[in-house]
Amino acid sequence: MFDLPKPHGEKLAALLNNDKLPTAEKLRVEHAIEHYNQWLKTIKNISGDLKVMPEMVSHLTSYKRYIDVELIFDSENDFLYRQKGQLKLDNSIIEEFIPILVTTVFADSLKDKELFFGPTQCFSSLRFESSLKTSPPGGGMSIRSKDQDFAISRKIFLKASHNRDFNESISREANIAYVAAECKTNLDKTMFQEGAATALDVKLSVPGAKYFLLCEWLDMSPISSSLTAIDEILILRKAKRLSSNIRSAFSTAKGRNKNRISFVNHLDDHPFAPTVFMRFLSEIEKMIGKDELDEKDVLSRGYF
């Protein structure tokens, strides 16, 4: 029903064709792609409303554990572990999962809406690059967009001209984000500040939009998001990142093998939390509900 992007699948395919990938790892990556295809088939065959969410999150936990442990951590080479940030194998799983989850749970509510779900560039600002001396078509209309890891967005087409009949006009297209989210593996203070700036851009452009920061692990002291344009920060595993003194041993295959138990236990003790995903879905549910206010409901509550 929905044409969804496959950012994680694309990252795996790119990894397999990466010239820097050690030859010994190619077969393991091929197996990972097979595992990915099976995971994708499984979660896409699930249908239903909010009740199916825990099952989908359980499949997410299992697949993410396979990538984190069996593909990356257990590698006898250091390439995958040391380059995982640039390869973006980990957070791209969340980027691919969230659109599937949202469109599965809200399939009936969203089926007739012309919306896009997933990573995309979204409208950030509009400016006119012209002056009294220069008068380009359409006043030099220019659109600034920003990448979003996840967005529920809709296409917008803009046309500008100095002429009433739109002669010598200029046309641009963009995506308006109504829900936007950054998906982080580890949320630190720098990422928090960047998210706050992005959230402000989003809401200046679309005041009714919602902006979220989604992270697996917290890697900073909590800061109130109420002082920013961020609607909420969601910690998907309800846990902090392993301390740096433990992680420092993971940079070599020998160190990972010696400290494997601590890494695996930390993952298994903190699976993805369905309650956190439910909180995110509940916010989306509010946005796709009816817009009209019922007078009887308003008067019975006494507020609107």
Secondary structure, 3 states (H helix, E strand, C coil): CCCCCCHHHHHHHHHHCCCCCCHHHHHHHHHHHHHHHHHHHHHHCCCCCHHHHHHHHHHHHHHHHHHHHHHHHCCCCCHHHHCHHHHCCCHHHHHHHHHHHHHHHCHHHHCCCCCEEEEEEEEEEEEECCCCCCCCHHHHEEEEEEEEEEEEEEEEEEEECCCCCCCCCEEEEEEEEEEEEEEEEEECHHHHHHHHHHHHHHHHHCCCCEEEEEEEEECCCCCCHHHCCCCEEEEEEEEECCCHHHHHHHHCHHHHHHCHHHHHHHHHHCCCCHHHHHHHHHHHHHHHCCCCCCHHHHHHHCCC
